[in-house]
């Protein structure tokens, strides 16, 4: 068992992030890499929290939502800076604790695609298009279809696109209004 001390986030930051005011466990030997020059490394805090929860699994439910939100924030910042490996690590960590979080899964699929892990990205996009909530976000469906083509599954790609098209009503062939050029106005 590790020896832990606890860091508390400023209440105004927790409120702004819409997370409960919880103590964050940190091992003494990790504290120098977490707290540097008046800043806090969110990624390292999350790694410490993950390690702590492996030792204290009875507390997982207490931190589950917080981990989901903070891993998403860390991943978005990393992705914005072009650190996709780092983003993938935290999205995967978030999914360990919040496997049904569709925002985390969508971002994870996108990062895997950016990293060139097509098979893994396809698996995530397939999960999203087959999700019971029936996500109607055309880009997800199109990416799933495209990855299926890239991975040698053109029939599955057609199936996905047919399913997507079926979710949109067809345009009526009967004109609903008559549009004719109007004569120029005279004064």
C-alpha positions as CSV (number, residue, x, y, z in Angstrom):
1,X,0.0,0.0,0.0
2,X,1.2,3.5,-0.9
3,X,1.3,6.4,1.5
4,X,-1.1,9.1,0.3
5,X,-1.8,12.7,1.1
6,X,-4.8,14.6,-0.3
7,X,-5.0,17.7,-2.5
8,X,-8.2,19.7,-2.6
9,X,-9.3,21.7,-5.6
10,X,-10.3,25.3,-5.0
11,X,-14.1,25.3,-4.5
12,X,-14.7,27.9,-7.3
13,X,-12.8,25.7,-9.8
14,X,-14.8,22.6,-8.7
15,X,-18.0,24.6,-9.1
16,X,-17.0,25.9,-12.5
17,X,-16.2,22.3,-13.7
18,X,-19.4,21.1,-12.1
19,X,-17.7,18.4,-10.1
20,X,-18.1,17.6,-6.4
21,X,-15.5,19.0,-4.0
22,X,-13.5,15.8,-3.5
23,X,-10.0,15.3,-2.1
24,X,-7.4,14.1,-4.7
25,X,-4.9,11.5,-3.5
26,X,-1.3,12.0,-4.3
27,X,1.7,9.9,-3.2
28,X,4.5,12.0,-1.6
29,X,7.1,10.7,-4.2
30,X,4.8,12.1,-7.0
31,X,4.0,15.4,-5.6
32,X,7.0,17.2,-7.1
33,X,6.0,16.2,-10.6
34,X,2.4,17.3,-10.0
35,X,2.9,20.6,-8.3
36,X,5.4,22.7,-10.1
37,X,5.8,26.5,-10.2
38,X,2.4,27.2,-8.9
39,X,0.6,24.9,-11.4
40,X,-1.0,21.5,-11.1
41,X,-0.6,18.8,-13.6
42,X,-4.1,17.5,-14.2
43,X,-2.8,14.5,-16.1
44,X,-0.6,13.4,-13.2
45,X,-3.4,14.0,-10.7
46,X,-5.6,11.7,-12.8
47,X,-2.9,9.1,-12.9
48,X,-2.5,9.2,-9.2
49,X,-6.3,9.0,-8.7
50,X,-6.4,5.9,-11.0
51,X,-3.6,4.3,-9.0
52,X,-5.4,5.1,-5.7
53,X,-8.7,3.7,-6.9
54,X,-6.9,0.5,-7.9
55,X,-5.9,0.2,-4.2
56,X,-9.3,1.5,-2.9
57,X,-11.9,0.0,-5.4
58,X,-14.7,0.7,-2.9
59,X,-14.3,4.5,-3.7
60,X,-14.6,4.1,-7.5
61,X,-18.3,5.2,-7.6
62,X,-17.4,8.3,-5.6
63,X,-14.9,9.5,-8.2
64,X,-16.5,8.1,-11.4
65,X,-18.2,11.2,-12.7
66,X,-15.2,13.4,-11.7
67,X,-12.8,11.2,-13.6
68,X,-15.0,11.3,-16.7
69,X,-15.1,15.1,-16.8
70,X,-11.4,15.6,-15.9
71,X,-10.1,13.0,-18.4
72,X,-12.2,14.7,-21.1
73,X,-10.7,18.1,-20.2
74,X,-7.1,16.8,-20.2
75,X,-7.6,15.0,-23.5
76,X,-9.2,18.0,-25.2
77,X,-6.3,20.2,-24.1
78,X,-3.7,17.6,-25.2
79,X,-5.5,17.2,-28.6
80,X,-5.6,20.9,-29.1
81,X,-1.8,21.0,-28.6
82,X,-1.4,18.1,-31.0
83,X,-0.5,15.5,-28.4
84,X,-2.8,12.7,-29.6
85,X,-1.1,9.8,-27.8
86,X,-1.5,11.7,-24.5
87,X,-5.2,12.5,-25.3
88,X,-5.8,8.8,-26.2
89,X,-4.3,7.7,-22.8
90,X,-6.7,10.0,-20.8
91,X,-9.7,9.2,-23.0
92,X,-9.1,5.5,-22.5
93,X,-8.7,6.1,-18.7
94,X,-12.0,8.0,-18.7
95,X,-13.7,5.1,-20.5
96,X,-12.4,2.7,-17.9
97,X,-14.5,4.5,-15.3
98,X,-17.3,5.8,-17.6
99,X,-17.7,3.2,-20.4
100,X,-21.1,4.4,-21.4
101,X,-20.0,8.1,-21.8
102,X,-20.6,8.7,-25.5
103,X,-18.6,12.0,-25.5
104,X,-15.5,10.2,-24.3
105,X,-16.0,7.4,-26.7
106,X,-16.5,9.8,-29.7
107,X,-13.4,11.7,-28.9
108,X,-11.4,8.5,-28.3
109,X,-12.5,7.1,-31.7
110,X,-11.5,10.4,-33.3
111,X,-8.1,10.4,-31.6
112,X,-7.5,6.8,-32.7
113,X,-8.3,7.8,-36.2
114,X,-5.8,10.7,-36.0
115,X,-3.2,8.3,-34.8
116,X,-3.8,6.0,-37.7
117,X,-5.2,3.1,-35.6
118,X,-7.9,2.4,-38.1
119,X,-9.1,-1.0,-36.8
120,X,-9.3,0.3,-33.2
121,X,-11.1,3.5,-34.4
122,X,-13.5,1.4,-36.4
123,X,-14.4,-0.6,-33.3
124,X,-15.2,2.6,-31.5
125,X,-17.2,4.1,-34.3
126,X,-19.2,0.9,-34.7
127,X,-20.0,1.0,-31.1
128,X,-21.3,4.5,-31.5
129,X,-23.5,3.8,-34.6
130,X,-24.9,0.7,-33.0
131,X,-25.6,2.3,-29.7
132,X,-29.1,1.9,-28.4
133,X,-29.6,5.6,-28.2
134,X,-29.3,5.5,-32.0
135,X,-27.0,8.5,-32.3
136,X,-27.9,10.5,-35.4
137,X,-24.7,12.4,-35.9
138,X,-24.0,11.9,-39.6
139,X,-20.3,12.5,-39.4
140,X,-19.9,9.5,-37.0
141,X,-21.8,7.3,-39.5
142,X,-19.8,8.5,-42.4
143,X,-16.5,8.0,-40.6
144,X,-17.7,4.5,-39.6
145,X,-18.5,3.7,-43.3
146,X,-15.2,5.2,-44.5
147,X,-13.2,3.1,-42.0
148,X,-15.1,0.0,-43.0
149,X,-14.0,0.6,-46.6
150,X,-10.4,1.2,-45.6
151,X,-10.5,-2.0,-43.5
152,X,-11.9,-4.1,-46.3
153,X,-15.6,-4.2,-45.3
154,X,-17.3,-2.3,-48.2
155,X,-20.6,-4.2,-47.7
156,X,-20.8,-3.0,-44.0
157,X,-20.0,0.5,-45.2
158,X,-23.0,0.4,-47.6
159,X,-25.2,-1.0,-44.8
160,X,-24.2,1.9,-42.5
161,X,-24.9,4.5,-45.2
162,X,-28.3,2.9,-46.0
163,X,-29.2,3.0,-42.3
164,X,-28.1,6.6,-42.1
165,X,-30.1,7.6,-45.2
166,X,-33.2,5.8,-43.8
167,X,-33.2,8.2,-40.9
168,X,-33.8,11.2,-43.0
169,X,-37.1,11.8,-44.7
170,X,-37.1,11.9,-48.5
171,X,-38.0,15.1,-50.2
172,X,-41.4,15.3,-51.7
173,X,-41.6,15.3,-55.5
174,X,-44.7,17.5,-55.4
175,X,-43.9,21.2,-55.4
176,X,-45.1,22.9,-52.3
177,X,-44.8,26.4,-53.7
178,X,-44.6,28.0,-57.1
179,X,-41.6,30.1,-57.6
180,X,-41.5,32.3,-60.7
181,X,-39.3,35.2,-61.4
182,X,-41.0,38.4,-60.5
183,X,-41.1,41.4,-62.7
184,X,-38.8,44.2,-61.7
185,X,-40.4,46.8,-59.4
186,X,-41.2,50.0,-61.1
187,X,-41.4,53.3,-59.3
